[in-house]
Amino acid sequence: MFCLNFICCPRATFYNIISIFLEEMEYSWPGEWKNGIATFYKRPYVPSVCNGYKDDGDFIAGASDEIWENRGACGKYYLVKCIGATNLAPQPCKVDFVTVKIVDYCPPGCRGTINLSEDTFSIIAHPTAGRIKIEYYE
């Protein structure tokens, strides 16, 4: 089903439309996409380091030391693109892009660059993969 009114579009259709748009725009954006690893964490998503018990929704993530910037990453938005598996799992990627807001910290020993909420991870990849290769863009 294709529709121009996003209210009637199922979530997958909406993300497919956004994905196609972003693929077309990818090479004209200033800056560059960086490579990393994404993992996920399960509910409850609060409290978070950045916002305490404020509910920031489902499209959220924790930042590893690589992008944390001593809380400087709090509130920043990243586009995250699944580009492949980190293990022998068959192709884990689904939709190419998702936008997340950094609301938490993924402490040393974190297995990824960005620790996505499980809801967000499951949009771009199959959760059974556990970890995925990503490209991300601030």
C-alpha positions in Angstrom: 0.0 0.0 0.0 1.3 3.4 -0.9 -0.3 6.6 0.4 0.7 10.2 0.7 -1.0 10.7 4.0 1.4 9.3 6.5 -1.3 8.8 9.1 -2.8 6.0 7.0 0.6 4.4 6.2 1.7 1.4 8.3 5.0 1.9 10.0 7.0 -0.3 7.6 5.7 1.7 4.6 6.6 5.0 6.2 10.1 3.8 6.9 10.5 2.4 3.4 9.5 5.8 2.0 12.0 7.6 4.3 14.7 5.0 3.4 14.3 5.6 -0.3 14.4 9.3 0.2 17.5 9.1 2.4 19.3 6.8 -0.1 18.9 9.4 -2.8 20.1 12.2 -0.4 23.1 10.3 1.1 25.8 11.6 -1.1 24.7 15.2 -1.0 24.8 15.7 2.8 27.6 17.7 4.4 29.8 15.6 6.6 30.3 11.9 6.5 28.8 8.6 7.6 30.9 6.8 10.2 31.1 3.1 10.7 30.2 1.5 14.0 28.4 -1.3 15.8 24.9 -1.3 17.2 23.5 -3.3 20.0 20.2 -3.0 21.8 18.7 -2.9 25.3 15.3 -3.9 26.5 12.6 -2.1 28.4 12.2 -0.3 30.7 13.9 2.6 28.9 13.8 4.8 32.0 15.6 6.1 33.9 18.2 7.4 31.5 21.4 9.3 32.2 20.4 12.3 30.2 16.8 12.7 31.3 16.1 10.7 34.4 12.6 9.4 34.4 11.4 11.5 31.5 9.8 9.2 28.8 11.6 10.0 25.5 9.6 7.4 23.5 11.0 4.4 21.7 13.4 5.9 19.1 16.2 6.4 21.6 19.7 5.1 22.1 22.7 5.1 24.5 26.0 6.4 23.3 29.4 4.7 23.9 32.5 6.6 24.8 33.2 7.0 21.1 30.4 9.6 20.8 29.4 10.3 24.4 31.5 13.6 24.7 31.0 13.7 28.5 27.2 14.1 28.2 27.6 16.3 25.1 25.8 13.6 23.0 22.6 14.0 25.2 19.7 15.1 23.0 21.6 14.7 19.7 19.9 12.9 16.9 21.6 10.3 14.7 20.6 8.5 11.5 21.5 4.9 11.9 21.8 2.5 8.9 22.2 -1.2 9.2 24.9 -2.4 6.8 25.4 -6.0 7.8 26.0 -8.8 10.4 28.8 -8.9 12.9 28.5 -12.7 13.2 27.3 -15.6 11.2 23.6 -14.6 11.3 22.0 -14.5 7.9 21.4 -11.0 6.6 20.1 -9.2 9.7 19.2 -5.9 8.0 15.6 -4.8 7.3 14.9 -1.1 6.7 18.0 0.9 6.0 17.6 4.0 8.3 16.2 5.1 11.6 16.6 8.3 13.5 17.4 8.0 17.2 17.8 10.5 20.0 20.7 9.9 22.4 19.3 9.8 26.0 21.6 7.4 27.7 25.2 6.2 28.2 26.6 2.9 27.2 29.4 2.4 29.8 32.9 1.0 29.1 32.5 -2.6 28.0 29.6 -1.6 25.9 29.5 -4.0 22.9 28.6 -1.2 20.4 29.0 2.4 19.3 25.3 3.0 19.7 23.1 1.0 22.0 19.6 1.2 20.4 16.3 0.6 22.2 15.0 -2.8 21.3 12.0 -1.2 19.5 14.4 0.8 17.3 16.8 -2.0 16.6 13.9 -4.3 15.6 13.0 -1.8 12.8 16.4 -1.9 11.1 17.5 -5.4 12.0 16.3 -8.8 13.3 16.9 -8.8 17.1 18.2 -12.3 17.0 21.4 -10.9 15.4 22.2 -9.2 18.7 24.9 -6.9 17.2 25.0 -5.3 13.7 27.4 -3.3 11.6 26.1 0.2 11.1 26.8 3.5 9.5 25.7 6.5 11.5 25.3 10.2 10.8 24.8 13.1 13.2 
